[in-house]
C-alpha cells in the first residue's frame, strides 16, 4: 500500500492521490434507495392516522384490504386495546378476558387506488359519475355494501323487511333504504342517498 503522507519530503503526485481516492469511493457500496410506499399503504395511511389520533399505538392497529363488490377495494383499519380498569374494580379472574375498546375506520378504493368516502380523497358521487351509474345502474345491495365502508365505517345495518330501490329525479340518482341504529333496535329510519350529476353525494336520514 502506498504511503502518500508519510513525510513532507515524500508526497505522491496529486493525480495519483485523486485516482486512489476515486477508486476507494467506487468500491464503497451505496445504500439502496428506500422502497416506495405501496398503493395499499398510501390508501390505508389516513385511516391509520385517525386511529393514532385516537390514542392507539401502531402495534394495536391492523389493516385488511379485500376486493369485493363492484370490483372495488374495501379498506378497513381497526384498533383494539384493553379498557383500563376502574380504581376500585376487582382483579380479573383467571382466564377472564378484559373488556376491549375497539375503533374502526373504513373507505373504498378503485383499481387505480383512488380512495372514496368520508376518509377518502374523492367523493362517492365522483365514483358514480366515472362508472356511469345512470347508464349502468349497479345492484342496490352492492351499493349498500359500498356505502357501509364509504360512509358508515362498516357499521351500517340495513333493515331487510322493507324494500330498497333506485329512483331518478331532476338528473339525480336516488337510493332509498331503511337502516337500524343498532342490532337490537325495533324501529328503523329511512335513508335517501343522492348522487348528483355534479357536486358531492348527499345522505338524508329521517330524524327520530
KEKE-3310 file (N, C-alpha, C; in steps of 0.2 Angstrom, whole numbers, plus 5000, padded with zeros to 4 digits):
npx = (5004:5003:5011:5006:5007:5018:5029:5035:5043:5041:5029:5015:5011:4998:4988:4989:4985:4971:4966:4967:4959:4947:4945:4944:4931:4923:4923:4915:4900:4884:4870:4855:4841:4826:4812:4798:4782:4769:4754:4743:4747:4748:4734:4728:4734:4729:4718:4725:4731:4720:4717:4728:4728:4717:4723:4728:4741:4754:4756:4744:4735:4727:4726:4715:4713:4702:4696:4680:4663:4658:4670:4679:4691:4690:4694:4700:4704:4708:4708:4712:4712:4715:4702:4706:4705:4693:4698:4693:4690:4688:4701:4704:4697:4705:4709:4699:4694:4699:4689:4688:4692:4687:4690:4686:4689:4685:4686:4683:4692:4696:4702:4713:4718:4712:4705:4689:4675:4670:4683:4691:4700:4692:4674:4660:4651:4659:4664:4652:4649:4660:4659:4647:4634:4621:4619:4623:4617:4621:4618:4607:4611:4624:4629:4625:4634:4645:4642:4642:4656:4661:4654:4649:4658:4659:4648:4635:4618:4606:4589:4580:4566:4558:4558:4572:4577:4581:4579:4575:4577:4576:4589:4596:4602:4594:4595:4586:4583:4581:4587:4594:4598:4604:4609:4599:4588:4571:4564:4567:4575:4572:4582:4589:4600:4608:4615:4622:4623:4633:4644:4644:4640:4625:4618:4603:4594:4580:4574:4573)
npy = (4994:5011:5024:5039:5050:5050:5058:5075:5076:5066:5064:5059:5061:5073:5069:5055:5053:5058:5048:5036:5040:5040:5027:5021:5027:5022:5009:5008:5003:5008:5014:5006:5013:5019:5009:5013:5018:5006:5006:5001:5004:5018:5021:5016:5024:5037:5031:5024:5035:5042:5033:5033:5046:5045:5039:5027:5014:5010:4996:4991:4992:4986:4982:4978:4973:4970:4964:4967:4970:4977:4977:4985:4990:4986:4994:4993:4999:4994:4995:4989:4989:4985:4990:5002:4997:5002:5011:5005:4992:4974:4962:4953:4937:4921:4917:4926:4937:4954:4968:4976:4990:4996:5003:5008:5012:5015:5014:5015:5010:5012:5003:5010:5014:5026:5034:5033:5041:5046:5047:5046:5053:5056:5060:5050:5052:5055:5043:5037:5044:5043:5029:5029:5027:5030:5026:5012:5005:5000:4985:4987:4981:4980:4993:4997:4989:4996:5009:5006:5005:5017:5027:5024:5018:5003:5000:5000:4995:4987:4987:4973:4971:4980:4986:4991:5003:5010:5027:5040:5058:5074:5074:5068:5053:5043:5033:5023:5017:5008:5009:5002:5008:5001:4984:4978:4986:4991:4999:5007:5019:5030:5032:5042:5043:5054:5055:5066:5074:5083:5089:5085:5069:5067:5062:5059:5057:5051:5060:5056)
npz = (5000:4996:5004:5006:5013:5022:5025:5024:5014:5005:4994:4985:4968:4964:4955:4956:4969:4969:4960:4967:4978:4971:4966:4979:4983:4973:4976:4988:4994:4989:4998:4996:4988:4996:4998:4988:4995:4995:4985:4993:5006:5005:5003:5015:5024:5029:5037:5047:5053:5058:5069:5076:5081:5089:5100:5100:5098:5086:5086:5090:5079:5065:5048:5035:5018:5005:4989:4983:4981:4965:4960:4968:4980:4997:5011:5028:5043:5059:5077:5093:5111:5128:5140:5152:5169:5182:5197:5209:5204:5205:5204:5188:5186:5184:5168:5163:5151:5148:5146:5130:5120:5105:5089:5072:5056:5039:5021:5003:4988:4971:4956:4952:4964:4969:4983:4991:5000:5017:5023:5012:4997:4987:4983:4984:4974:4964:4960:4956:4945:4936:4934:4927:4933:4930:4917:4918:4929:4945:4956:4970:4982:4981:4981:4993:5001:4998:5003:5016:5019:5014:5020:5033:5041:5042:5049:5045:5047:5038:5036:5032:5030:5023:5006:4996:4985:4968:4962:4950:4948:4942:4936:4946:4954:4965:4980:4990:5006:5022:5038:5053:5070:5079:5083:5090:5089:5087:5079:5063:5052:5038:5024:5012:4998:4988:4972:4963:4946:4946:4959:4977:4985:4994:5009:5017:5031:5040:5055:5072)
capx = (5000:5007:5011:5006:5008:5022:5034:5034:5048:5039:5022:5013:5008:4991:4984:4988:4980:4964:4964:4966:4953:4941:4945:4941:4924:4919:4922:4911:4894:4879:4864:4849:4836:4821:4806:4792:4776:4764:4747:4739:4749:4746:4727:4726:4738:4724:4714:4730:4732:4714:4717:4734:4725:4713:4727:4730:4748:4755:4755:4737:4732:4728:4723:4713:4711:4699:4692:4673:4658:4659:4677:4682:4695:4687:4700:4697:4709:4704:4712:4709:4716:4711:4700:4709:4700:4692:4702:4690:4687:4691:4705:4701:4698:4710:4706:4694:4697:4697:4685:4692:4690:4688:4689:4686:4688:4685:4685:4684:4696:4695:4708:4719:4719:4709:4700:4682:4671:4672:4690:4695:4701:4686:4668:4657:4647:4664:4664:4646:4649:4665:4657:4641:4629:4615:4618:4624:4615:4623:4613:4607:4614:4631:4630:4624:4640:4650:4641:4644:4663:4662:4650:4647:4664:4657:4643:4628:4613:4601:4583:4578:4559:4556:4562:4577:4576:4583:4574:4579:4573:4580:4596:4600:4601:4592:4595:4581:4583:4580:4593:4593:4603:4608:4607:4593:4583:4565:4562:4572:4574:4573:4588:4589:4606:4608:4621:4620:4627:4639:4644:4645:4634:4621:4614:4597:4591:4574:4576:4569)
capy = (5000:5017:5029:5045:5056:5048:5063:5081:5076:5061:5066:5056:5066:5074:5064:5048:5053:5058:5042:5032:5041:5039:5020:5019:5029:5017:5002:5009:5001:5013:5012:5005:5018:5017:5006:5017:5015:5003:5009:4999:5008:5025:5021:5015:5029:5041:5028:5023:5042:5043:5029:5036:5052:5042:5037:5020:5014:5006:4989:4990:4993:4981:4984:4972:4976:4965:4966:4965:4972:4982:4977:4990:4988:4988:4995:4994:4999:4993:4995:4986:4989:4984:4996:5002:4995:5007:5010:5000:4986:4968:4959:4948:4930:4918:4916:4931:4942:4961:4972:4979:4996:4995:5008:5006:5017:5012:5018:5011:5012:5009:4999:5014:5016:5032:5032:5037:5041:5051:5047:5046:5059:5058:5059:5044:5054:5055:5036:5036:5048:5039:5022:5030:5023:5032:5021:5005:5005:4994:4982:4991:4978:4981:5000:4997:4987:5002:5014:5003:5007:5024:5032:5021:5014:4996:4999:5000:4989:4988:4983:4969:4970:4984:4985:4996:5004:5016:5032:5046:5064:5080:5072:5065:5046:5042:5027:5023:5011:5009:5006:5001:5011:4996:4977:4976:4991:4989:5004:5009:5026:5030:5035:5044:5045:5057:5055:5071:5074:5087:5090:5079:5065:5069:5057:5062:5052:5053:5061:5052)
capz = (5000:4995:5010:5002:5018:5027:5027:5020:5008:5001:4993:4979:4963:4965:4951:4959:4976:4967:4957:4973:4981:4966:4967:4985:4983:4968:4980:4994:4992:4990:5001:4991:4989:5000:4994:4988:4998:4991:4985:4998:5012:5004:5004:5022:5029:5033:5042:5052:5056:5063:5075:5080:5084:5094:5105:5099:5095:5079:5087:5091:5073:5060:5041:5030:5011:5001:4983:4984:4976:4960:4959:4972:4986:5004:5016:5035:5049:5066:5083:5099:5117:5134:5144:5159:5175:5187:5203:5214:5201:5207:5199:5184:5187:5180:5161:5161:5146:5150:5141:5125:5117:5098:5084:5066:5050:5033:5015:4997:4983:4964:4953:4952:4971:4972:4988:4991:5006:5022:5025:5006:4994:4982:4985:4981:4968:4958:4958:4952:4938:4932:4932:4924:4937:4927:4912:4920:4937:4949:4960:4976:4988:4980:4983:5001:5004:4997:5007:5023:5020:5012:5024:5040:5045:5042:5055:5043:5047:5033:5038:5027:5029:5018:5000:4995:4977:4965:4959:4947:4948:4941:4935:4952:4955:4972:4983:4996:5010:5029:5042:5060:5073:5082:5081:5094:5088:5084:5073:5058:5049:5031:5021:5005:4996:4982:4968:4958:4940:4948:4966:4981:4987:5000:5013:5021:5036:5044:5062:5077)
cpx = (5004:5006:5012:5008:5013:5027:5033:5038:5046:5031:5021:5011:5000:4986:4983:4984:4973:4962:4963:4960:4946:4940:4941:4933:4920:4918:4917:4904:4889:4873:4859:4844:4830:4815:4801:4786:4771:4757:4743:4741:4747:4738:4725:4730:4733:4720:4719:4731:4726:4715:4723:4732:4720:4717:4729:4737:4748:4754:4748:4732:4733:4724:4721:4711:4708:4696:4685:4669:4660:4667:4681:4686:4692:4693:4697:4704:4705:4710:4709:4714:4712:4708:4703:4704:4699:4696:4700:4688:4691:4696:4702:4702:4702:4706:4701:4697:4694:4693:4689:4688:4692:4686:4690:4685:4689:4684:4685:4689:4695:4702:4714:4721:4717:4704:4694:4679:4673:4679:4694:4696:4695:4679:4665:4653:4652:4664:4658:4646:4655:4663:4650:4635:4622:4613:4619:4623:4617:4617:4613:4611:4622:4633:4629:4630:4645:4649:4643:4651:4664:4659:4650:4652:4662:4652:4635:4624:4607:4595:4581:4570:4556:4561:4567:4576:4580:4578:4578:4574:4578:4587:4599:4598:4600:4592:4591:4582:4581:4585:4591:4599:4607:4605:4600:4587:4577:4562:4568:4570:4575:4579:4588:4596:4606:4614:4619:4625:4633:4638:4645:4639:4631:4617:4609:4594:4585:4576:4571:4566)
cpy = (5006:5021:5036:5051:5054:5054:5069:5080:5070:5061:5063:5062:5067:5070:5057:5048:5054:5051:5037:5033:5040:5031:5018:5021:5024:5011:5002:5008:5007:5010:5011:5011:5015:5014:5011:5014:5012:5007:5007:5003:5015:5026:5021:5020:5033:5038:5026:5030:5044:5039:5031:5042:5051:5040:5030:5020:5009:4999:4987:4990:4988:4983:4978:4976:4970:4968:4963:4968:4978:4982:4982:4986:4991:4988:4997:4994:4999:4993:4993:4987:4988:4990:4996:5001:5001:5006:5005:4994:4980:4966:4954:4941:4927:4916:4921:4936:4949:4964:4976:4985:4995:5001:5006:5012:5013:5017:5013:5014:5009:5005:5003:5017:5023:5030:5037:5036:5046:5052:5046:5053:5061:5057:5053:5045:5054:5048:5035:5039:5044:5033:5023:5026:5025:5027:5014:5005:4999:4991:4986:4988:4979:4988:5001:4995:4992:5007:5012:5005:5014:5029:5030:5018:5007:4995:5000:4994:4991:4984:4980:4968:4974:4985:4992:4997:5010:5021:5037:5052:5070:5079:5069:5057:5045:5035:5027:5017:5013:5006:5006:5005:5006:4989:4975:4981:4989:4993:5006:5016:5026:5034:5036:5046:5048:5058:5060:5071:5078:5088:5084:5075:5068:5063:5061:5056:5055:5054:5057:5057)
cpz = (5000:5002:5007:5007:5024:5030:5022:5014:5003:5000:4986:4974:4965:4961:4954:4965:4974:4964:4962:4977:4977:4966:4973:4985:4978:4972:4986:4991:4994:4994:4996:4993:4992:4996:4994:4992:4993:4990:4990:5005:5011:5005:5011:5027:5032:5038:5048:5056:5061:5069:5079:5084:5089:5100:5105:5096:5089:5080:5089:5085:5068:5054:5037:5024:5007:4995:4984:4979:4972:4958:4963:4978:4992:5009:5023:5039:5055:5071:5089:5105:5123:5137:5151:5165:5179:5193:5208:5211:5204:5202:5194:5186:5182:5173:5159:5156:5148:5144:5136:5122:5109:5094:5077:5061:5044:5027:5009:4992:4976:4962:4953:4959:4973:4977:4988:4998:5011:5023:5018:5003:4990:4985:4981:4975:4962:4956:4953:4945:4934:4930:4928:4927:4934:4921:4913:4928:4940:4954:4967:4982:4987:4982:4990:5004:5003:5002:5014:5024:5019:5017:5032:5043:5046:5048:5052:5043:5043:5036:5031:5026:5024:5012:4999:4987:4975:4962:4955:4947:4947:4940:4940:4952:4963:4974:4989:4999:5017:5033:5049:5064:5077:5081:5084:5093:5085:5078:5069:5055:5042:5029:5014:5003:4989:4978:4963:4952:4941:4955:4970:4983:4993:5003:5018:5025:5039:5052:5066:5082)
residu = (UNK:UNK:UNK:UNK:UNK:UNK:UNK:UNK:UNK:UNK:UNK:UNK:UNK:UNK:UNK:UNK:UNK:UNK:UNK:UNK:UNK:UNK:UNK:UNK:UNK:UNK:UNK:UNK:UNK:UNK:UNK:UNK:UNK:UNK:UNK:UNK:UNK:UNK:UNK:UNK:UNK:UNK:UNK:UNK:UNK:UNK:UNK:UNK:UNK:UNK:UNK:UNK:UNK:UNK:UNK:UNK:UNK:UNK:UNK:UNK:UNK:UNK:UNK:UNK:UNK:UNK:UNK:UNK:UNK:UNK:UNK:UNK:UNK:UNK:UNK:UNK:UNK:UNK:UNK:UNK:UNK:UNK:UNK:UNK:UNK:UNK:UNK:UNK:UNK:UNK:UNK:UNK:UNK:UNK:UNK:UNK:UNK:UNK:UNK:UNK:UNK:UNK:UNK:UNK:UNK:UNK:UNK:UNK:UNK:UNK:UNK:UNK:UNK:UNK:UNK:UNK:UNK:UNK:UNK:UNK:UNK:UNK:UNK:UNK:UNK:UNK:UNK:UNK:UNK:UNK:UNK:UNK:UNK:UNK:UNK:UNK:UNK:UNK:UNK:UNK:UNK:UNK:UNK:UNK:UNK:UNK:UNK:UNK:UNK:UNK:UNK:UNK:UNK:UNK:UNK:UNK:UNK:UNK:UNK:UNK:UNK:UNK:UNK:UNK:UNK:UNK:UNK:UNK:UNK:UNK:UNK:UNK:UNK:UNK:UNK:UNK:UNK:UNK:UNK:UNK:UNK:UNK:UNK:UNK:UNK:UNK:UNK:UNK:UNK:UNK:UNK:UNK:UNK:UNK:UNK:UNK:UNK:UNK:UNK:UNK:UNK:UNK:UNK:UNK:UNK:UNK:UNK:UNK)
# end
